[in-house]
Amino acid sequence: FFAFKATLTITMRRAVVVASLAALLLIAVVAVVLGVGLGVGLGVGLDNGGGDHHPADIVILNGAPHSVAIRGNKIVALGTADHIRERYYADGSTRAYDAAGGLVGPGFFDNHVHTMQGALAMSGTLAYVYNAADANDCVRIMNEFAVAHAGDAQIVGQYAWYLAGLTRQHLDQVSTTKPVVVFTYDLHQAWANTYLLQLTGLLNAHSEYVPLGSDGLASGELHEVSGYSPIIPYIGEMGLMMAHKLMYLPESLRNQLHMTGSARTHILGFLEDDLKYIASKGITSVHIMDGDWEQLSLYDQLEAEGRLPVRVSMAASIYEQDLSTIDQVLIKNRTKADENLKVRCGTCKFWLDGVFDTYTAYTTEPYADKPSTRGKPLWTLANYTAAVKACDNAGLRVATHTIGDGAVRMALDAYEAAIKAKGKRDRRWSVEHIELVHPADVPRFEDLGVVASMQPMHASQDNGAQWPAEYIAKFPTWRYNDTFAWKTIHDAGATMAWSSDWPVVDVDVNIGIMQLTKHRQNFCAGLKDQHVDYQTAIDGYTAVPAWIGFAEDFLGKLEEGYLADIVVLSNATITDGTEVVLTICDGEVTYAKSA
């Protein structure tokens, strides 16, 4: 900056040096002040010329709002494409991806999935009956599958709708000499043939979960796990997988079914394929909402073998008759904020009710089309509250399945009792689904600090299709506004998390966001608009689930120093038709769209 000349005296040189140092100090102070202000204003740390300039392992250029440099499993810089290219790209050692103006953001985080069930769906070993129009069409599909799999010891169908009139006699047309069973898409109902009902002693059984046919014997329809659990040992690898997904099976039954040998190898492959599919949707983390320690061991093995493309946090299913599970969760607790943990656990998952389709969702008033019932909770309030308090005493997180408004209220009542007993702390508990909520309970989410975890694609079938009339008929007309009331709950101050409930519906986050912001269908005209704003939709698929999992300091945001969990989309904002171009989890590319 200064031109030194030979004719300058020593004194003059000293003066110049002093002046230079003073000027540099002033510039540095101003830069620090401005830099602090800039960082606060933008909410991100951009590398604008200082810092680390060693070559990155991966750069993503031309992204909106930033281009990104990744080294190892960390984001090391955000900035313009020119800046990232000049300072972090090295030919031959850095992989470069062109976002072409598409959104570059934190990897999506699905707050509620069932990966073992998803692995079943991806396995190709079951008959896919989703498109069955009626009971007879279901039989046709099952027969075609049976012919193609004649050597199988059992014939199992999956993904059925709630097919009216399907009976054991229909499934007897598929086989009378081997087990035949069909499950609904959400596993809240099954149908079995006469052979399987006889084998399990269910043919002559009767309960609210095993309805009778006109002949006084079981009809073949089995409601909830309480109805169909006896058939699980007879349905091959699906039974093995379900046994370690549904921890509220009796312990004696689970102990009969272990994933060993070739069956474990097959199941690991199915699970890996499922997680790869999830990664293809831009998802880098999931909260798994069921499981036991044998299931947890599968994720540990996949990680050890370098085959785990998605971070997983597994909740343990708590069965009312086996509260020792809570102690086991405490022993295996991995909820601490540790960025080195790719497989985590430490949440206790409860089920309080079933679903509206089978009249097992627990409501505060009778079903409109079946006034004799309000459903029935799977727990007594006293036992459930005691279990929640036990979780709280152990410092564990709690999540609870609640479909009907009676179950929602029951969950909030138990949470409130636990909070009053032990005082406020950083719990991050959630209520899951909330398909119907009583207006009096809406403000309680914020009051209690409870997360409302909801599934946008449950609120209208197949991306905006109209509701089935038989579903709407279950609700009194004056309760229509209380169904899937996302915006109502959000506007009352609740923290909202979004998810798919995969594989109940597709795990595609882009579709979920469009449901939240554009495509939601109400039961009828004139009801409250339940769409939420775009940022609320994005946050509920990124920052909020990370916070729920105590990982907000290293996941859920696109910031320097955060873990390199990143999604690149085909558009700068999510719209209809937006596609995932690239998924990176823990600094590794887990999905790249082919050209």
Steps between C-alpha positions, in 0.01 A plus 500: 500500500782735580790556254818498698787698357868472574513865598263454792663538834469247782267738682273539200488124454397451864226758459367326192502160675314641801244665274457182299443291808244747630316495169500123487371481857217739415410295192502179704269648766256623236511164324421314822207729578362473149563127492307444822215710371499315170499161668207593723307651214533203264479224757774305320877508504624575148869462413566833327872469457653396829528166668576153370582474128626142471336299222158358584390142437173615340378835369146580392500797263228734374264421783219709641556672735865388531768284349659264752838343580519174695803340660460168674153503655485877565388807311811719485383793289196668347524769236470587135592245233810698401615527860453128572658396171805723540574416862375142550515320167811303400502313174543130558419500872166686528170370368288781359123501456307767313174592674401704191309752709316237702443516873794387713375447852534287811406137443136422570413340834186283509369505855295178488577190293478122532805369320444131574155528347655692211755223456213254468347720232831510312574127536303371202409191702137601562198544276433868436122550523484879522311524169238240590161657428304260721515163674481301179773705338717441806450123455604531134826676590574254780441203270736640237765544766439149637557347157827692458613399852370146515793387714435752778378360830252786537332759281503852646343812349576856602379855448127424470247771554227426752315269262134463588375142507837321483469175700690180573290330231647736240853411607413130501481539121875566507591197713346263752827328586736784592469831688352786297483848648448855374603813693373854456747769396529625860510158675196586710302212351553159343293222344589129528376184328326215681817286510694770687212577736474132591876472542506788751176421683338821379223334299293439813622811681301818536589841635469863400811440286380171344148555362273207416345415166137401441589135570611579856868445421773759453437695179870517418524870581754576774522847654823647631797303634276378782299308240768373265804442725440119517557466123843669498706183563344342190581757232871451441748785481219755518415356840861533611512863391164587654596336828789745540305798374205453735647497848152493648476136395509267802858436606445124475410537132796724416735251665392236248605712206863601454669632186791261451687332216372545146183671623707776663707537183183538293348748742818711507483520121131598505571766761797640308285528185231678700747752642649560154152582373451740790834667414385541139234739629759738646463362851811473715344428842192321630330441832391134495181467703512135602756237580692284741866422562519233231381756247752751639776246443417499127576873470818456701610223263415703190703791635795276588496359146475845336147430374297759695403791269276680751542601864249313716358569842288206615223518758428190706136388499366477855256219577262545791581160648877542474613826654848358552561626148530850643801389704650342187459827310686679776786249480524539122432874501683683220308828498791714613607773259785309339563573133700179470194282556335399175273246672317638802222398737351615828135574420210298643210458254147433624184411308175623653251406229453360150352666191165638387465240224446219753322714762798452731602868513401623846270804486330733744158442344339217301577429135238658276441180304532266801358679806550194720876555523767760570782252450703372791841610629775238499611609847315603812568862587650399835744249351598727213561795731714284729704383201550856372613605848746209506645620169524852638677381815752327275551817293368337181308656213138396443296479178141375486279374215166681520246495216172594672447808712438282808850355462649847441341622822618193688859558385493865597347414839778250574771739381355775717494271804865408446603863457318602818659215693858571397499862389602658175803372309610469139285198404417550129212252522262455210148391418486310170233517224217706664246428226225645721551751780249652738506883491551511877828311464652711221669759729639228726776413252668835549414518869669165566780543246385191309586456131214431259640240259270462199494338156394732216428220254257337742276801462405425141563190302736491200613861477175694519238236420157538655420324827311166486139549606514202736786665691327837532187324629682404820513862620214722622470797267576744782842335543619534139713806582679301772640238260868522401500851646864590424458874473261518794756334727790697349320833539443419868879501547592133477830378357420297186692203360410329171542144381372231267429201728682307225402261353139588581547774239798587282803648670527778236551825694432717195148359478455551873599865475260555211222342706581734787514813288270440202319170447320434829140389443237558769201275554276756335485865393482777758742356754808673640801510267762283673792582269814628672768736371799371304760561774292315760480209259878501440590537869279207597697278263846626606578707808210387720561122480872565561405697811261226614793258486731735696713542187433864418864601552621288208197401287203668335671810362732592213780663698877481515608249763177300474503140382492467123144373466377676187230477236515659154170550317414572138338837587595792720170457688286189538214487252299228325743276315809598700748212506791401719826530306753413771499373859806513724502346848800529732708631212424200276285508186207268571297585191576672169239527229623343179521729196 
